Amino acid sequence: MALGLQGMKSEPFVTGHDVVCRLPVKLEQGLVIGVYGFPKPNAYRFSVNLSCSETIRGGDIAFHAMFYFTESRVIVRNSFLKGSWGVEEKGGPTNPLQRDNPFYCTIKVLHDKFELAVNGQYLCDFRYRIPPTAANYVIVTDDAEVWDIHHGNYYYS
């Protein structure tokens, strides 16, 4: 099955070290978010967040995926609700990304969970702790350059 994405491009903007993109649509079942970019040459980590506000400092985060480039190469998933991080999820595959190599990260909004994939490779699921409709920003932090952020409906062919 091939994943296709048909939708619209959102215009990201930079605030400090974060790339922020306001979604003009609600995150509902059937939507997919796509982030094109690359980890910086000396990357330690970067995160992709579906946030309920324009900042990840203090606002709720429906989905947080942190890609580490340390020895463990772990991908940490979590959510942030009412001032507190939830229980981290670290199981599953290690970070397949390489420093200074392009990536395409997708987050599908399914019935009861987000599905994370990189470069067409399924990585893991994350069950909702916050309704996806509450999130209206994509925020990429730390050691990644972002070229583009897309959103649209997914389909299989």
N, C-alpha and C positions, 0 to 999 in steps of 0.2 A: 504494500500500500504506500502510495506517495502522499505526502502532506502538501497541500497547496494552501496558499494564503491569498485571499482576495479582500481588499479593504483599503484603508486610507493611511496616509503617512501623517504622523503628528509631529509638530515642530518642537524639538527639545530645546531647552535653554540651560545655561550653566549658572549655578549659584555656588560660589566658593569652589569646592572640589567635587560637587555633585552635578550630575546631568539630570535635569528634571523635565518630564514631559506630561502635560495635562492631557488626560484622555477625554475626548469629546463625546464619548459614549459610556454607558454603564457596563461594568464587567458582568456579563451574564453568560450562562451556559451556551457554548458554541463559539465564544470569542477566543481569539488567540492573540497574544502580544508577541512581537518579534523585535529583538534587539540585535543590531549589527555593531560589531566593534572589535577591539583587540586588547588583550592584557598588555600593559606597558612592559618594556624590556626587563625591568627589575621588579616586577610585580610581586608583592607579598600576598595580597588578597584584593578582591573586589566583590561588591554585592549588587544584586538586582532586586528591587523592592516594588511591591504593589502597595502603595501608601494611600492612606485616607486623607493626607494633607500634603501641602507643598514641601514639607520638610520631614526628614526622618528623625529629627531630634525632638522627641516628645509627643509626636502624633502617632496615632494607631497605624500599624502596618499589617495588612492582611496576609502578605507572603514576603518572606525575606530569604533569599538564597545567597549565601556567602561562599565564594570559590576561593580556597586557599591554595597557595603555591609552595607551601612548606613541605617537609618530608612526608607528612601524612596525606597531603593532597585531598583533604576532606572537603565535602560540600555540606555546609551546615544549613538546615532549614528551620525557620521559626516564624513566630508572629509576635507583635508587640501590641498589648491591649491595656489601656488605662494606666500607663506608666510602668508596665512590667513586661519583661520578656517571658514567653511561655517556655515549655520544655523543648530543648534543642533536639532535632532529629539529625543524626549523623550517619545512620546506616545506609547501605547501598553502595553504588559505584564510587570510585574516586574521581577527582577532578580530571577530565580528559583534555582540558585546555593546555596550550603551551604558551609561554610568554612570547609576546611580539608576533603571534600568529592570529589571523582573523578568526572570529567566531560568529555564529548565528544562534542566539539563545531564544527558544520559544517557551512560552507559558500558556498552556491551554486551560480554559475555564470549563471544567466538566461538571457533572451533576452535583457531586459532593466533595470535589477536590480539584487542586491544580495539578497539572502534569508538566514536568520540567524536562526539556530536551535541549541538547546542544549539537549543532551541526547535523541535525537529522537523527541523532542517537538519543533514544529514550533514556533518561537517567533515573527519575523517581517521581513519586506522587506526594502530595501534601494535603491532608484533609483540612477542610475549612475550620478555622477557629473564629474567624470574623467573616460575615457574609461578604462575598466578592463584590457585591453591588456597592459596598461602603468605600471601596478603593477607587480613586479617580486620578491617581498619578503613578507614573513609572519613574523610579529614581535609581540611578546607577551611581554608586559611590566608590571611592578609593582608586585603585590602580588599574583603571581601564579607560581607554579612549572609546567614545561612542560615535559611530558614523550616522546611525539611523535608528529610529524606533517606528515600528508599524503596528497596526492593529487591524483586525478584520475577522471574518468568519472562516472557520476551517472546514475543509471537506476532504474526503478520501476518494482516490481514483484507482 
